[in-house]
Amino acid sequence: MIQKPTIDVVIPAFNEQESIVSVLKDMPMDWVREVVVVNNNSR
């Protein structure tokens, strides 16, 4: 059986609380294995 390719996603974020949800919703989740959001000293 051939496995579908998957990816891991790293998202750098700085004060992105307003847009992070739409970024996550726009990802092709059938391809994404793991999502890591890196907070860069947001306020």
C-alpha positions as CSV (number, residue, x, y, z in Angstrom):
1,M,0.0,0.0,0.0
2,I,1.3,3.4,-0.9
3,Q,1.3,6.0,1.9
4,K,0.1,9.5,1.3
5,P,2.9,12.0,1.8
6,T,2.6,14.1,4.9
7,I,4.4,17.3,6.1
8,D,5.2,18.9,9.4
9,V,4.4,22.6,9.6
10,V,6.2,25.3,11.7
11,I,4.5,28.6,11.9
12,P,6.5,31.6,13.3
13,A,4.0,33.9,15.0
14,F,4.4,37.4,16.5
15,N,1.1,39.0,17.6
16,E,-0.9,36.8,15.2
17,Q,-3.8,36.0,17.5
18,E,-6.2,37.5,15.0
19,S,-5.1,35.5,12.0
20,I,-3.7,32.2,13.2
21,V,-7.1,30.5,13.1
22,S,-7.6,31.3,9.4
23,V,-4.0,30.1,8.7
24,L,-4.7,26.8,10.3
25,K,-8.1,26.4,8.6
26,D,-6.5,27.0,5.2
27,M,-4.0,24.2,5.6
28,P,-4.6,21.0,3.8
29,M,-5.1,18.9,6.9
30,D,-5.1,15.6,5.0
31,W,-1.4,16.3,4.3
32,V,-0.4,17.8,7.6
33,R,1.0,15.4,10.2
34,E,2.0,18.0,12.9
35,V,1.7,21.8,13.4
36,V,4.0,23.7,15.6
37,V,3.3,27.4,16.3
38,V,6.4,29.3,17.6
39,N,5.5,32.4,19.6
40,N,8.1,35.1,19.2
41,N,7.5,37.2,22.3
42,S,3.9,38.3,21.4
43,R,2.2,40.8,23.5
